[in-house]
Amino acid sequence: MLNRNDLSDAMGRLSDDLLEETDRARTRGAREGKPGPGSRQLGRTALVLLAAAALLAVGAVSTYTYSRWHMPKEGDTYQGDMIETTQVTHYPVSGESTAPEGEEALSDGWFISRAAMVLEAVNKRETDGEELTLTRQTNQMWDREEVVVTFADGGHGDVTFDAQSGYLIHVTAFDRELAEEGTPMGEEDALAVAQNWYDALPYARGYEFQSVEKFDDHAWMFEFGKPIRVELWGEELTLLSAYEQVRITIDPCTGAFQLSNCFYVPLLDDHEPGEEPLTQEEALAIAVKASPDLKDYGVVSAQVAVCLPRPGWMIPTAAGEEEEDRPDTTESSTVDPGDMVNLRYYSLTRLGWALTLEHQSQDSPFTSQVRVCVDLYTGEILNWDMAK
């Protein structure tokens, strides 16, 4: 088992590898038709911060005895709006894309300079006569502090960061005048353009193309997921996590960048060496035990996947369990939104069996569908959703 020094050395090597890959990506970006190298400093800074945060986490947990993660009986809740604004500050735009020497990391000036570099990286930075707004806010759903830098003219866009790590979360930079006519390029060419934008932005490296969603002829969203490689039943599998993912939306007619969004919820795989994963049959039996009605459902799909735990989310009440034991998340038009109780997402993911089950009643044309995810090693139900 790795000790603290081993983990620190490994993280150091990982940080160096990521920085080298970031530099290579920015160099490739100098080719015609790709963004310039303006985001290199931001990419290096963000990755160093992430590596440092990971080292701090190692130090924080090294004194504790190992304990496997388990699904809490009740979810963590919050009340009020999902986004709560804590501070809004207006600044003139200096036109400088780099922070002044000695600028304190994670200060307002630090975030402003990096927002400018992000917009330059996607060819959307203009500064004449602008004012910008820096908003500090709390994302209650993810229990995360955020910083949003918004440029006064809506055509210039806004950039959102994690306030505690400096990691880039979201970029909006639509063209001021959307093209009304045009023919989309081929999907392969559009993917190459989206890949170029992904390479230019300071996101984690190594994500692989996962899928594309075509909203219309002027908005295609390309998803790049982190490959998770696992060995199960003597076979190597590669899973693409939807929760460690970068989404890049472009105009396929012009190749122009429109927006990006990042999910960075890491996988916690804490099973012990030699521990056998559940089979599909065992996972299905667990789901049926939790909700006996499922014995009449057929399996539509079953696959090992990266699952996001969602406590208390539409799970039927198990035999012997009182309804009041579960958090109240019922929505009602008569309830004040400020009094609503909502569930937070967990900041980790797990390996699990993702099962889709279906049942069609002979007396009804409607099909009932249940999607359930069972932890691959603990057998706990991670999330449960129902649809008709």
C-alpha positions, 0 to 999 in steps of 0.5 A: 500500500502506498504511504504518504510520501509515495502518494506525494511523489506520484502526484508530483509526477502526475502534475509534471506530466499534465503540465507537459501535455498542456504545453504540447496542446497549446503549441498545437493550437498555434496552427491556422484555424485554432485558438492562440496560446493565450490560455497556457498560463491559466492552464498551468496555474489551474493544474498546479492548483489541482495538484496542490489541492490533491497533496493537501487532501492526502495530508489531511486524510493520512492520519485517519484509519481507512474506512470504505465509503457507504451510501448515507441513510439520508441525503444532505439537504439545502433550502432556498435557491440553488445559486446564492449570490454572496458578493457582486463587484464592478471593475473597469477593463484594463485590457491586460490579459495577465495578472499584475506581478505579485497578484494573489492567487484566487483574488478578484484580479487573479480571476479577472486576468484568467477570464480574459485569457480564456476568452482570448483562447476562444477568439472572443476577447474585446476590451474597448469601453467595457466594464466587467462584473465579478460575482462570488456565489455559492452553488448549493446543489454541489456545495461549491463556492464559485466566481463568475466574471461577466463582461458588460457586453453580452456578446463577450461572454462570461467565465465561471471558476471554482473559487477554491481551486481556480478550476474552469467550470463554464464559458459562454461566448456566443457570437453577437450576430448568429449566422442565419444561413449556412450548411453544417460541415461534416461531423468528423470535421466538426469534431476536429474543431471541437477538439481544437477548442477543448485543447485550447482551454485549461481543462484536464487533459486526456478526455476522449470523444464520447458523443455529440448532440445536434440541437440545430444547424448552428449548435452542436454539443460535443462531449469528451469524457474521462476514460476509466479503465477497470479489469472485471472478470478477467477482462479490461473495460474502458468506461467514459464517465459522464461526471468527469466530462467537458462539453464543447458547443460550436456552430458547425457552419462556421466552427465558432466557439459558443460555450463549454461546461465541465463536470469534475466529480471524481470516481472513488473506487475503494474496493480491496484487491481480490474482492469480487464484483457483483454479477448482473443477476445479483444486482437485479436481485438487490433492486427487486428486494428493494422494490418487489414490484420489479419482479414483473419487469424485464431488463432492457439494458444492464451495464457496468457504469460510473454512477452518481449517488443520489440519496433518497431520490424516488426510491420506493419505501422498503418493507418495514421502513417508515415514510417519515424516515426519508427526507421530504423532497415533495414539491408543491405549488403552495410551498414557499420556494425558500422553504423547499428542501432539496437534496445535494449531489455527492462530490464523488462517483462509484462503479455500479451496475446501471439497470434499465427495467421496463414493464407494460401492463396489458390494461394500459398502452403506457410503459413503466420504466425504472432506472436503478444503479447498484454499487458494484461492490457494496450492493447499495442502491446508488440512485433510482429513477422512474418514468412512464 
